[in-house]
Amino acid sequence: MPKAEEYQKKEHQLHPEIITQNQEISPGVFLISYQQKQDFIPGQVVKITLDPEIPPRIYSICSGNHEQEVRILFNIKEDGYLTPKLAASIPGDKIWVSQPYGSFLGTDKPAWWIATGTGIAPFYSMFQSGQFENKTLVHGARHLNQFYFEDDLDWSLGKNYIRCCSQEQSCDVFPGRVTDYLQTQNDLPKDQQYYLCGKALMVVEVRDLLIEKGVPYENIIAEIYF
């Protein structure tokens, strides 16, 4: 998913890259890759377009910072211009990307990661970069097949990996939205940072809920997708 308008105010030079992989990992959800040539910090974003004359969109990097390829997670926006064409791209095709940038950065400190849908991307980058110790991940989705990378996350995070599904049920998944789960938590840490990544409505609702439960505003860091 593309990022919020705040990032689009900055100019970032684009350069060509060759697609190395394009996998549909869930219906309408793709993981596109190109060779990593520049260092980045987990949580950063890049701008992408298929034509330098067409305005790019902004996506979180979804790979570890020591991997050979940069991976980008996106879903098809039916009324969008870029994502249907991006989904149809094949290895060998050219895309135009910017250098990595952004301030939604992971650390080694204890924290809560809260994501919905493809908002998991920056957290998976942090996870793949080794920043998952002392982290609690709450991931919300409508359907059970939308918990991307769940096997890796469950294996490493164990009980600190909480899936919340609003429209389907499973014995090891919380029945409801992310906000429903957080409402059940009566002793949230007040001295940890809370990273929120997803659509604006979720981010605002979770932010307000955390503040209501005593989490300081300055401990909440948000990345809005639209």
N, C-alpha and C positions, 0 to 999 in steps of 0.2 A: 504494500500500500504506500502511496505517496505521503509526504510529510506536510505539516501545516505551513501556512503562508509565511510565517515568520522567517523561514529559511530562504524563501524565494526573493527576498530583498537584496541578497548578496550575489555578486557576480563571481562565478567560478569557471575558469577556462576548461573547456572540454577537449579530450583527446581520444583517438580511436583505440578500441580494443576488439579482439576477436573472441567470439563466444566459443567456449570449450565444451560446455554441457548445457542442456536445457531439459530439466526433468519435471514432469507433472507428478507431484508427490501426493496430491489429493485432488478430487474433482475441481477443476478451475484454479488450482493453486500450483505455482511453479517455482522452481529453484534454478536460477540461471547463473552461470559461472564464467569467469574469465581469469586470465593469469594475474597473480598478484605481483605488482612491480613496485608498489609504494607502501611504506609502513603506515599503519593506522592504529588508532586506539580503540579497543572494543567499545561499542556504543555509537561510533561515528556513522555518518551517512555519506552517500555519493549522489550526484545528479546523473541521470541517465536519459538518453534519447537515441532513437534510431537514425536521426538526421540532424546535423548541427543547425539546420535552418528551422527546426521545430523546437519549441521551448521544452527543456527537459523536465522530468519529474524527480522527486527526491525519495530515496529508499535507504533504509538501514542496511548496513553490512551484516550478513548472517553467517559469518565464518570466523574461525579463530585467527588471531593475528600472526600465527606462525605457520599457517597453511600455505600451500603453493598457489591456491586459487582463491579469488574473492567470490563469494556466493551472495546472491540477492534473492530474497523471498518476496513474492508478490502474488496477488490474486487478480483474476480478470475482472475489470470493471466494464460491464457490457456497453455502457454509453460512453466509455473513454476512447481516446484516440490511440494511446500508447500501448496499454496492456494487451489488447487482443493481438496486435502486431508483434509485441514482444513474446507472447506465448507461442506464436507461430514460427519464431526464429529457430534456426538450427545451427549446430556447431559449424564454425567457419564463417558465419555471418558477422558483420561488423556492427558494433554499437559505439556510442560516444559517451564517455563518462568523465566526471570531474575527479579531482583529488579528494580524498576523504577529509571530512571536516565535521564540526558539531561539538556540543558541550554536554551531551547526555552520556557521560563517561563512567565506566565501571571502576570500582576500587576493590581492594582486598578486605575491606572492613565488613562486619556483619551488616546485612541489609535485607529488606523485603523487595522482591521483584513482583510486580503485578501487571499482567498483560491480558489482552483479549485478542483473539484471532492471530493475524500475522504480526501483531505487536510483540510476539515472542522473539522476533528477529534479533534485536540488539542484545537481548538477554542470552540468546543462544550463542552469539558472538562472544559475550563475556564468559559464558560457560565453556566454550571451546578454547578459550584463551587461559583457562585455569583459574578463573575468579569465582568459583562456585562454593568455596568453603564458607560456612556460616551464613549461607543465603537461604531464604525461604521464597519459593516461587509459587505464586497463585496465578493460574492460567485459566481464563474463561473462554468458552466456545458454545456455539449453539448445538453442534452435533459431535458425536464421539470421534468421527474421523478428522476432526479439525484440531486435534492436539498434536501439532507437528513436533517431531523429534522426541516424542514421549518416552520411547524406550531408553534412549540415552539419558534423558533427564531423570527418569524414575530410577534407573540403575545407580546413578551417582548421588541424587538428592534424597532418595527414599521418602521418609515421612515428611520431609520439607518440600516435597513437590505435591501441590494440591491442584487437582483439576476440578473445575466447576462447569457443569453442562446444564444449559437451561431448557433444552428440548428433548433430550434423551437421557436414559438412566443406565447406570452400571454399578456393580457392587462396590467398586473402589473409586467412584467419582461422586463429588458433592452435587446433590440435585438442586440446581439453582444458579443464579448469576454470581459473579465475583462479589458484588455488594452484599448479596445474601450471606455468603460465607463470612465476610468480614464483620457483618452484624453479629455473628455468633461468637466472635472473639472478644472477650471482656478484659483481656490483659495484654494488649498490644504493647510492645516495647516502645518507650517514649524517646530513647536515646539512639535509635537507629534511623537510617535513612530509608525512605520508601520511594522506589522508582516506579512510575506509572507509564505504561505505553499502550496506546490504543486510540479508539475514536474519542472525540472531544466529550461526548456525553458521559462515557464511562469515566474518563479522567476527572471531570468535574464532580461527578457523584462520589467517586472514591476519595477524592481530595477532601470534600466536605465531610464525609463519613469519618475519615481519619482524624480530622481536626476536632470533630464532635467527640471522638474517643480520647482526645488529649494529646494527639501527636502534634508537635510544633510545626507550624506552617513551613519554617525554613528547612525542615527535615523531609519535605516532599518535593521530589524532582519529577517533572512531567515531560513527556514527549507525545505530542498529539498527532495522530494519523487522521486522514480524512478521505 
